[in-house]
Amino acid sequence: MCAVDLAGGGLEVGTSKKLDAFFEYCFQVPANRIGFAGNGGSFSLVQLKVIQEVVSISVFVIFTLLVFRTETFRFNHLIGFVFLILAVFFIFKPN
């Protein structure tokens, strides 16, 4: 059984996570179906997954920095984003 700390804001955090996941699902599933090369789109499944992860992590970081004021953007986060950009570069690089 899960214990919810109402005084610590646990209910609000849990609710915001569920809403975030719901809206992410609402946009990504249709986008993946439309964008997949097998359905007339121009992206492979791997490319769609990389796009999905980059968008999800970017939105999460922006949301975290705006809503939770205790978090800061550090150098290791910047390095992580550089690696994400490199992943996109290599996934979309023509053969």
N, C-alpha and C positions, 0 to 999 in steps of 0.2 A: 504494500500500500504506500502511496506517495504522500508525503507531508508537504503542505504548501505553507510557506511563511508569508502570511498576508501583510504583516508589518514591514517586511523587507522588500516589498514590491514584487514578490514572486508571481503573483497572479497576473500583474500587468505585463511582466516579461514573457510569461507563458502565452498569454493572449496575443501579444504582438508577434511572437514567433509563429504562432498558428496562422495569423492573418498574412504574415509575410510569405509563408509557405503556400498558402492558398492562392494568393495573387501571382506568385512565381509559377505555380502549376498552371493557372489559367492562361498565362501568356506563353509559356515555353512549349507546352504540348501542341497547341495549334501551329506555333512557329516551326517546330520540328517536323510536323507533317507537311506543311507547305514548302519548307525549304529543302526537304530531302530529295535528292536526285531521282530516286525511284518513283516519286510522286510528281515529277515535273519541275522540281526545284533545281537549284544549282550547287548544292552542298552535299558532301558525303556525310555519313553518320559520325565519323571522327571529327570532321570540321564542325558539325553542329554541336557536338559534345564540348569541344573547346570553347566555342562561342558561349554556350550555356554557362560553363564554369567561370569564364571571365566576367560575364555580366552579373552572375550571382555574387561572386566575391566583391566586385566593384560596388554593387548596390549595398551589400552587407557592410563594407567598410564605411561608406558614406553615411548609412543609417546609424552605425555604431558611433561614429564621430559626432553626429548631430544630436542623437538622443541620449547617449550615455557620455556625459561630460567628463567622466573619470578616465576615459581611454585617450591615449595620445598616439599619433602617427609617428612611428620610430623608423630608424634607418633600416632595420631588418625587414620592415614592411615594404619599404621602397625597393629593396633587393628582391623581395618576393614578387612585386609587380613587374620588375624588369624581367624576371624569369617567365612570368605570364606573357609578356609581350614577345619574348623569344619563342615561347611555345606557339603562339599564334603565327609568328613569322615562319617557323619550320613546318607547321601543319598546312599552311596555305601556299607554301613555296612550290612552284611548278617543278615537275621532274626534270 
